[in-house]
Amino acid sequence: SLHASIYTKTRKQMMKLEPGQEQLQKYKPLLREQLKISTAVGDPNARGQRNESLAWFWSVEVDLGGPDQSWNEEFYRVHWLRAKALRDRWREELILVKLEMDWTHNFFLWKATQWGDRMQESLDKRLPGHACYSGRQSQMYSLLAQDAQAAFQDVQNVLIEAGDE
């Protein structure tokens, strides 16, 4: 586009003047993929926008006065709301993942207890084959519960750190 071309040429000339670190941080190179038009204002619920993020130049502080001020404010408002919704979704997902880990561990413990009870019933009924099978199943679910708890413990620590942010 014309504006991108002007910016690129102007930045190239600025680089010849050896700008300071502050200017380099503010006026970054413009990449082609950053020039996509955002349809979030026209259709904020359009498919495929969930993981989109704004290009760096939308966060450069500029004077928003003038005839296009309402459009700029609407644009920033929509993108702020989308970012907030994305953050909220990830917080909900974090809660669900923690609960699912607990549910998995508790399910294995419940199955181990259930098979342990069946083993006891089989022993009471003098069915050694059934008791042996039930005992193996109970032990298998106990080991699964231990493995799940060990695996989830490492992940829980990471999730706790992520939840604090």
GITA-V166823 format. One record per pair of residues at least 6 apart in sequence whose C-alpha atoms are under 7 Angstrom apart, sorted by sequence separation. I is the first residue (numbers start at 0). J is the second residue. D is the distance in Angstrom with one decimal. If there is no record, write none. Layout:
I:J:D / I:J:D
This chain:
121:127:6.8 / 121:129:5.8 / 122:130:5.8 / 121:130:4.9 / 118:129:7.0 / 118:130:4.4 / 118:133:4.8 / 117:133:6.1 / 118:134:5.7 / 115:133:6.6 / 114:133:5.3 / 115:134:6.2 / 114:134:6.7 / 33:54:5.5 / 7:29:6.9 / 114:136:6.1 / 115:137:5.4 / 114:137:4.8 / 112:137:6.7 / 111:137:4.2 / 111:138:6.7 / 111:140:4.9 / 110:140:6.2 / 111:141:5.5 / 108:140:6.7 / 107:140:5.2 / 108:141:6.2 / 25:59:6.8 / 40:74:6.0 / 107:141:6.6 / 107:143:6.4 / 108:144:6.0 / 40:77:6.3 / 107:144:5.1 / 39:77:6.9 / 104:144:5.2 / 104:147:6.0 / 104:148:6.4 / 100:151:6.6
